[in-house]
Amino acid sequence: MKCANAVKIQDVDYEYKLICSRCGILSNPTIGSGSNGTFMGLNLWLRTNCCGNVLWAYNIEHLNFLDTYINSSLRERIPYKNQSLASRLPEWLKNAKNRQELSKGIDKLRNRLEDGIK
């Protein structure tokens, strides 16, 4: 199994084509966007079990954000604001006791991404 890329259909909200980088096969998923490691009803390439949950990322930028957040020693939060990505992360991902396992999970996803690009 290899990694496909989601490409937004121009001028259409929430419509994507999935394009396989290896064989070029196109797919037009019609199921709505989700969470817990799914997108348009399909499992994300960057997902793994971690801390009894599913650790997932949409792309390298998302993975880098999670890595920076998880390994940050100071996490400032503006009270009564729910506008940042960090404010919407689940508690298990924010919990300092999970840092070591989360770092291992992120490394696993980085390796999967690197293997998918080769």
C-alpha positions as CSV (number, residue, x, y, z in Angstrom):
1,M,0.0,0.0,0.0
2,K,1.4,3.4,-1.0
3,C,0.4,7.0,-0.2
4,A,-2.1,8.9,-2.3
5,N,-2.4,12.7,-2.4
6,A,-5.7,14.6,-1.9
7,V,-6.0,17.4,-4.4
8,K,-8.8,20.0,-3.9
9,I,-11.2,20.4,-6.8
10,Q,-11.0,24.0,-7.9
11,D,-13.9,26.2,-6.8
12,V,-15.8,23.4,-5.0
13,D,-15.9,23.3,-1.2
14,Y,-15.0,20.0,0.4
15,E,-14.5,18.1,-2.9
16,Y,-11.2,16.3,-3.5
17,K,-9.6,13.9,-5.9
18,L,-7.2,11.3,-4.6
19,I,-4.2,10.7,-6.9
20,C,-1.9,7.8,-6.4
21,S,1.7,9.0,-6.7
22,R,2.9,5.5,-7.9
23,C,0.3,4.5,-10.5
24,G,-1.7,7.6,-11.2
25,I,-5.1,6.1,-10.4
26,L,-7.7,8.7,-9.6
27,S,-10.5,8.4,-7.0
28,N,-13.3,10.7,-6.2
29,P,-14.3,10.0,-2.6
30,T,-17.8,11.3,-1.7
31,I,-18.0,10.5,2.0
32,G,-17.6,13.6,4.2
33,S,-14.5,14.6,6.1
34,G,-13.8,12.9,9.4
35,S,-11.4,12.7,12.2
36,N,-9.6,9.9,14.1
37,G,-7.3,9.3,11.3
38,T,-9.7,9.4,8.4
39,F,-10.3,11.8,5.5
40,M,-13.2,11.6,3.1
41,G,-14.0,8.2,4.7
42,L,-10.6,6.7,3.9
43,N,-7.8,6.0,6.4
44,L,-4.9,8.5,6.4
45,W,-1.5,7.3,5.4
46,L,0.0,9.0,8.5
47,R,-1.7,7.2,11.3
48,T,-0.6,4.8,14.1
49,N,-1.9,3.5,17.4
50,C,-0.4,5.5,20.3
51,C,-1.3,5.9,24.0
52,G,-4.5,3.8,23.4
53,N,-5.7,6.2,20.7
54,V,-5.0,7.0,17.0
55,L,-2.1,9.4,16.4
56,W,-2.6,10.9,12.9
57,A,-1.4,13.8,10.7
58,Y,-2.6,15.1,7.3
59,N,0.9,15.9,6.0
60,I,4.5,16.7,7.0
61,E,3.5,20.3,8.1
62,H,0.8,18.9,10.5
63,L,3.3,16.2,11.7
64,N,5.9,18.9,12.4
65,F,3.4,21.0,14.3
66,L,2.5,18.0,16.5
67,D,6.2,17.3,17.1
68,T,6.9,20.9,18.1
69,Y,3.9,21.1,20.4
70,I,4.5,17.7,22.1
71,N,8.1,18.5,22.8
72,S,7.6,22.1,23.9
73,S,8.5,22.8,27.5
74,L,6.3,25.9,27.6
75,R,2.7,25.7,26.2
76,E,1.1,29.1,26.6
77,R,-2.7,29.4,26.1
78,I,-4.8,32.5,25.8
79,P,-7.9,32.1,28.2
80,Y,-11.3,31.8,26.6
81,K,-9.9,31.4,23.1
82,N,-10.5,28.3,21.0
83,Q,-9.1,29.5,17.7
84,S,-5.7,27.8,17.6
85,L,-5.0,24.2,16.5
86,A,-3.3,23.6,19.8
87,S,-6.5,24.5,21.7
88,R,-8.4,21.8,19.9
89,L,-6.0,18.9,20.5
90,P,-7.3,16.0,22.6
91,E,-6.2,15.8,26.2
92,W,-4.3,12.6,25.7
93,L,-2.1,14.3,23.2
94,K,-1.5,17.3,25.5
95,N,-0.7,15.2,28.6
96,A,3.0,15.4,29.5
97,K,3.1,11.8,30.7
98,N,2.6,10.7,27.0
99,R,5.5,12.7,25.5
100,Q,7.9,9.8,25.2
101,E,5.3,7.5,23.5
102,L,4.0,10.3,21.3
103,S,7.6,11.1,20.1
104,K,8.0,7.4,19.2
105,G,4.7,7.5,17.3
106,I,5.8,10.7,15.4
107,D,9.1,9.0,14.5
108,K,7.1,6.0,13.2
109,L,4.9,8.3,11.0
110,R,8.0,10.2,9.7
111,N,9.6,6.9,8.7
112,R,6.3,5.9,6.9
113,L,6.3,9.2,5.1
114,E,9.9,8.8,4.0
115,D,9.3,5.2,2.9
116,G,6.2,6.3,0.9
117,I,8.3,9.0,-1.0
118,K,11.0,6.6,-2.0
